[in-house]
Amino acid sequence: MAIPGGSFLEFLKARRSVRTFSDDLVNQQIIEHLLDAACQAPSAHNLQPWRFVVFTQKQVREKLAEEMATVLRHDLVSQGFPVGEVERGVEQSIERIRDAPAAILLCGDVSTVGEQLNPENQQREYLMMVQSVALAGGNMLLMAHAEGLAAVWLCAPLFAPEAVRRVVDLPMEWLPLALILIGYQKVKLEEKQKVNYRRVTRFQ
């Protein structure tokens, strides 16, 4: 596949996190391409612990957003944020998820973490499972960019796994970790100006 814009580095620099989308639907075949790309990611021990749930129905996304927003509201209020600020943030969160043409829930299969291990190695295996799912999600974001789509990674399911389960009948071993919203960019964004994140780079 040709990289839009020339070099791969320029392709990476052009990717954006987009939170508002047009009303155009995303073709199911394109979503299949995103899932295929995700499954090409490397994983610890080649266990491939990623599991996905695709949401294309608006009413289901809205229900998911509302359930997670209930947790968000409680957390923000308990931290002392002003009520008005909390409600604005909650409504914005609901709108983003509800109005995205598609969303993909990324889960980690905790059954891939060896129960026979000692607690320290279990924790390491758990972290490797999370890393593997994150790598799959990174592939998905890049594939979306290559397909001309806009997307954004949300960590909300990590804070509200039981809220997710109230909407989706997940196997108990599937742990909700992230939600990727997908669609077509509504408005052209300004060229992003990222600060230099290579703050500590050592060559030895």
Secondary structure as GFF3:
##gff-version 3
##sequence-region A 1 204
A	DSSP	alpha_helix	8	14	.	.	.	ID=ss1
A	DSSP	alpha_helix	28	38	.	.	.	ID=ss2
A	DSSP	three_ten_helix	44	46	.	.	.	ID=ss3
A	DSSP	beta_strand	50	55	.	.	.	ID=ss4
A	DSSP	alpha_helix	58	78	.	.	.	ID=ss5
A	DSSP	alpha_helix	83	99	.	.	.	ID=ss6
A	DSSP	beta_strand	102	109	.	.	.	ID=ss7
A	DSSP	three_ten_helix	110	112	.	.	.	ID=ss8
A	DSSP	alpha_helix	119	146	.	.	.	ID=ss9
A	DSSP	beta_strand	150	154	.	.	.	ID=ss10
A	DSSP	alpha_helix	156	159	.	.	.	ID=ss11
A	DSSP	alpha_helix	161	167	.	.	.	ID=ss12
A	DSSP	beta_strand	174	183	.	.	.	ID=ss13
###
